[in-house]
Amino acid sequence: MKQQGKRSNFSGTAGFFLANVAGAVGLGNLWGFPFKMGRGGGFPFLVIYLVAVFAVGIPIVIAEYGFGRRFRAGPVKAYEAVDKKWGFVGWLHEITCVLVMGFYALIVGYLMKYMCLYFLAIFGVGGFAAADGAAFFSAMIAAPVEPLVWTAIVLGLTYFIIRSDFARGYEKACKVLLPVLFVMLVIVAVRSCTLPGAAAGLRYMFEPNLAAFREIGFFGVFSLAVVQMWFSINIGFGTNIFLSSFMPDETNIPRQAIAIPIADMIVAMLAGLAIMPAVFAYGLDPTSGPSLLFITLKNVFDGMPGGNVFGFIFFVSAFAAGLSTSIGITGALVPIGVEQLGWSTEKSTAASCLLSFALSIPVSLGYGPLSGVHPLAWLGERFAGMDMLDSVDFLGENVFLSFGALFMVIFIGWVWKPDAVLAEVEKNGAFAQKRLWLFLLRFVAPAATFFVALTSLGIL
């Protein structure tokens, strides 16, 4: 899309599928899904997750895909094409993307460094293999400059992939990144599941465990599953609207809206099989959150025969997942310059990457020179201990994403009438479940969205 109105599309349905799966599969799949599934009782969590996907996620995604393809524009311009007063929802989506990229590119940079260090360790180069996982990670993130260098490399790759033609550049990248991610996860999953003691990890993930309902309650399990579903398929980021603006007219929207969340879940399950059996085999904490990737797993690979090789393979897959999502989110920012300021795609892509890098500077320094800064402490005791990254994450995913998603569902279901969505959805034939879809979109989805918003804000 060198200029507005002269935009390419994905080469076909397969290209659109790859791009959307790659955009959905991210770091939350690699650590969030496995440990939340275990904490939520395994099978009960999975059942609730699947119900949420089909009853809430898919109806919303169908609407987002129809909306994006109908107007073939970025989120702000798409909303304004219906009603200029609702353009603010598009801005909520864009602000969410800016804030998320402020820390996401930084974390992908961590992954890239670990990938390189494990590669060197295979040949006995460097002291990474002998380093203590926690001490090494703490020293790495506290460094004032190096994390930002890796972040710049990640954003530089993002820029060169999509700088002149987002759809073609992203599709080419996804054709490499997604297969690499899948194959590498399969290799590590097979190794993880064959370790002595791995069965405990499989039980943690899949064995029905009603104790979870006693420990955190049905509402707690329900909340874990629904919120994980929400973030897994990118509802409310504006990325689904943006990516579908490049969707070919011959693509069947309902089929894609079903296939993509299922593919996303398959990758999340593979990540669980790659991580949890190994974590249990070595008696480590499966609920350690993001540190699971950088501290717990290093301890796992350190004690595993051929651990450097499997560590390299795993972090290649993690980097592929992170980079693909980074590209998708950055792409959703590009229309701000192209459509609002009249810039070229290349200039807008560069500006988007520079904006993400600028925000990543205080986030990164929040583990070093700015470690005593807690920007949201004025909101109360709950926020007093939030560092820079947690503060930006809270604003992006808990505030702007939540309200953006809520207004989006209301807009598509009640302002831009569903008949307009159906006209786009049914370009490739009648949508047999349209009455059920309409009910879910207009009544169930807003209620679920409101629930997610309250949960994300810590009210529930």
N, C-alpha and C positions, 0 to 999 in steps of 0.2 A: 504494500500500500504506500506507494511513493507520495501520493497526494490523496486527499480525501475524495472519495468517489471512484478511485482507481485502485481498488483493493483486490488482491487475489484471495481465493478460497483454499481450503484444504483440498488435496488432490481427489479425495473421494471419501466415502463413509469410513473406510479403514483408517485414513489419515486423521479424520476427526476423532475417531475412537481412541487412537493412540495418544493424541494430544490431550484429550480430556482425562484419560486414565493417568497419564504422566503428570498432569496438573493436580490431580486429586491425591496421588500417592506421594506422601511426604514424610517428614520426620515423625509426625504424630502416629503414622501407621507402624513405624519401626519400633517405637517404645510404648506409645499410648495405648494402642489396641491390645497388645498382649497382656500388660499388667492390669489394665482395667477389666479385661475379660476374666482374669484370674480373681481379682478382688471382688468382682460381681458374681462369683459363684460358677464361672465356666459356662456350662450349658444354659442356665437361666439368663445370663447376660446375652448370650448369643441369640436366644429366642426373641428377647425383647428388642435387640438390635435389628434383627431381620424384620420384625413387625414394624418397627419405626421406619426402616428403609422403605418398605412397600406402602405403608399408610401415610407417611409424611414426606420422606425424602424424595421419592420418585415423582409424586404429584407436583412438588415444587420445582424439581429439575425439569420436568416437561414444560412447565410454564416459563422457566428461565430460558430454555433452549428455543421455544417458540418466540419469545420476546426478542432474544438476541438476533435470531435469523430474520425476523420480520423487519427490523430497523437497520441491521448491519452497521452498527456503530458502537462506540464505547458506551459505558453505562450512563453518563450524564446526558449525552445527546439522545440516547434511546428514550429515557424518561421524558425529556423535554419535547420529543416528537409527539408525545401523547398529550402532555399538559406541562407547560413550563413551570407551574407551581410545584411540580413533583420532581424537578431536577435535583433538589437537595438530596434525594435518596441516592442518586448516582454519586454525588459528592461524598456521602457517607461511605459508599463502597470504596471510592478512591482513597479516602483518608485511611480506611482500614488497611488497604494494600500498602500505603506509604509506611504506616506504623509497623505492620508485620515485617516488611522488608528491612526495617531498621535493625531488627535482630536476627531475622532468618538468614540473610546473607552472611552474617557473622558466624552463625552456627555451621552453615555449609562450609565456610572457610575452615573451621575446626576439623570437620570431616575430611576435607581435602588434605590437611596437614597429616592427620592420622593415616590416611591412605598412603601418602608418600613415605611416612616413617616406617610403616609396616613393610612396604616394598624394599626399602633399604635394609631393614632388619632381616629379611630373607637371606641377604648376602652377608650378614654380619657387620654391616656398616652402621655406625652410630651406637649410642647407648640406650636407645628407646626400649629395647626388649628387657633390659635389666632395671629400668626405672620403676619406681613405685607409682601405681596408677593414679592415686589421689593426689600425691605430691606433684607429679608431673602436670596433671590437668590444672591444678590450682596455680602453678607457676606460669603455665602457658596463657591462661586467660587474664592473669594479672599483668602480663607484659604490656607496656604502653604502646608499642608500635607493631610488633609482629602479627598479632591477630588481624590488624587492619590491613596488612599487606596481603594476607590470604583472602580477606573480604574483597579487596580490590581485584584480585585475580578472578574470583567468582563472578563479580559484577562485570569485569572485562570480558569473560567468556560469554556471559549473558548478552552483553552488547553486541559482540561480533556475530552471534548466532542469529539475532533477530533485527539487526540494525537497518536493513534495507527492505525486508519483506517478512513480516512476522509469521504469516501462515506457512510459507515455504521453509523458512529457517527453523521454526519450531518443529514442524513435521519431520524434517530431516534429522534433527537432533533426537526426537522421540523414537525414531526408527532404530537408533543406536542405544539410547539410554534405557528404554523400557526393556528390551530383550536382555541387555547386560544386567539390569536390576533383577529380572526374573531368574536368569540362569545362575547368577551368583548366590541369590537367596536359596535356591534349590540345593546348591552344593553345600552351603553352610548348614542348612536345615537337616540334610541327610547326615552330615558329620555330627551335628548336635544331638540328634535323636538316637545315635548309636553309641553315645558315651555311657559308661557305667553310671547308673543313678539317674539317667535321663527320664525314666518313667515317671518320676515324681513331678517333673515339669509338665509332662503330658496330662497327668491327672489334674494338676493345677489349672490347666487351660480348659479341659474338656469334661472332666467328671462332674456330674450334677452335684452341687454343693449347696444345700438349702441353708447351711450355717450362715451364708452371706446375708440371707434375709433377717437372721437374728442379730447379726453383728452391725449391719448398716441399714437394715430395713428394706422393705420392698421399694419404697420411694428412693432410697439410696442407689439400689441396683438399677432402677428405672432411669434415674438421672444420669448415671454413668453411661448407660447404653445410648440414650437419646442424644446427649451432648456429644459423645464420640461419633455417632452417626452424622450429626450436624457438621462437624468440622471435617470429617473424612471425605464428604462429597462436596465440600466448598460452598455450602449454602450461605448466601449473604455477602460473599467477598466481591461479587461483581465479575469474577473470572468466568463463571458459567455463561453469563450474558455476553461477555467479550469473546470468548472462544467460539460460542455458537454463532457469532456474527460472521464467522468464516465457514460456516457449515454449508456444504453443497445442498442445493434444493432437492436433490433426489434422496437425501438421507432421511430415513424413517425415525422421527423424533422419539416416539414411545419406546421403540426397540433400543435405541441408544440410551435412553434414560433408565432402562432396566439393566442393560448390559454393563454400563460403566460402573455403577455402584457395586455390582457383583464382582467385577474384575478388581475393583479397589479392595473389596473385602478379602478376596483370594490372596492378594499380595500381603495384606495385613496378617492373615493367618500364616502365610509362609514366614513372615518376619517373626511371628510368635514361635513357630517351630524352630527357627534359627537361633532364637535367643533363650526362651524359657527352659527347655530341657538342659541346656548347657549351664545356665545359672543355677538350677537346682542340683545338677550333677556336682557342682563345686561348692554347694552350700551357701550361696550368696543371696542377697536380698532382691526379690523379684519386683518390689514396688518402689525402687529407688528413683523412679522418674527419669528426667533427661540425663542424669549422671550415669544411668544404666549404659548408655552408649559409650561413654568416655572413661569411666572408672571401673564399673563392674565388669564390663565385657573385656577390658584389658586384662583384668585378673583372670578371667576365664581363658583367654587365649594364651596368657603366660603359662598356665598350667596344662595346656592341651598339647599333645604330640603334634608337631607341625603347626603350632599355634600362629606363628608369623605368617604362614601362607594363608591360613583361614582368616586371620585378622585382616590381611590385605584384601582378600576376596570379599569379606563382609563390608569393609569400608568403601570398596569400589561400589558396591550396591547401594550403600547409604548415601554416598556422594551423588550417584546417579539419580536417586530419589530426590535429594535436596536440590540439585541443580535444575532438574526438570520443573519442580514447583517454583523455584526462584524465577525461571524464565517465564512461566505462566503468569505469575503475579506481576512481574515487571511489565510484561506485555499489556496487562490491563491498565497500567498507568500511562502508556504511550498515547492513547487518544486525548489525554488532557492537552498535550502540546499540539497534536495534529488537528483536533476538532475545535478546541477553544482558542488557540493562539495562532493557528495557521502555519505551524512549523512543518518541516519535512519529518518523515518517520525517523530518519537517522538522527536528526537533532533532538527530537523528542525522546528517543530511546536513550541517547547520551544523557539528557537532562534527568530522566527517570533514574538511571543508574547512579548519577552523581548525587541526587537527592537521597537515595537509599544509603549511599556511602556516608553522606554528611550526618545522617541520623545515627548510623552505626558507630560513629566516633564517640559520642558521649555514652552510648550503650556499652561499648567495649571498655572505655575508661572507667565505667562503673565498677569494674572488678579490680581497678588499680587506683590511680590518683583521685577518682571520684567515688571511691567505695563508701565514703561517709555521706553521700548525697542520696536523699530519699524524697524525690520530687512530689510524691503524693501523700506525704506524712500529714499534711494539713487536713486531710479528709478524715482522720481519726486513727485510733489505735490499730485497727486492722491493716492499715497501709504504712504504719510507722517503719516496719522492717523491710519494705519493698525496695530492692535496688533498682538501678536504672533499667535493666532488661525487664524485670518483672513489672515495673511501672508502665513501660511502653507496651508490653504484652497485654496488660490489663486494659489499657485504653483502647488498643487495637481490637482485640478479640472479645473482650467482655463488654465494652461500651459501644464503640462505633459499629462493630459487626452485629451485635445484638439488635440495636435499634435499626440499623440498615436492613437487616433481614426481616424484622417485624413490619417495617413500612413497605418493604418490597412485596411481601405476601398480601398485605392489604391493598396495595396498588394494583397488582396483577389480578387479584380476585374480585375487587370491587370498583376500581376506578377505570382501568383498562379492561373492559368487559371480557369475560372468558370466551365469548363468541369470536373475538378477534384472535385470541390465542388458538382456538380450534381451527380457524381458517388457515393458520400457518401449519398447525400440527397435522391437519388432514390433507396436506398437499399430495401425499403419497398414498391416499386411500382413507376410508372411513376409520375413525377411532372408536372401536366397539365399546370401550369402557368409559366413554366420555361423561356419562351421567355420574358414575361413581367418582371419576376424577374431579368433576365439578364440585361434588359434595366435599371430598377430601380437601380440595384446594381452598374452598371458601369458608369452611367451618373447622375441620380438624387441623389443617396446617396453621391457621392463625393462633389457635389455642396452644398447639405444640410450640410454635415460635415464641409466644408469650412466656411459656414455661421455660424454654431455653434461656430467654433473656433474663428472667428472674434468677435462674440458677447461675448463669454466668456472672451476674452482678452480686451473687452471694446472699440474695434475699431469701431464697429457699434452701 
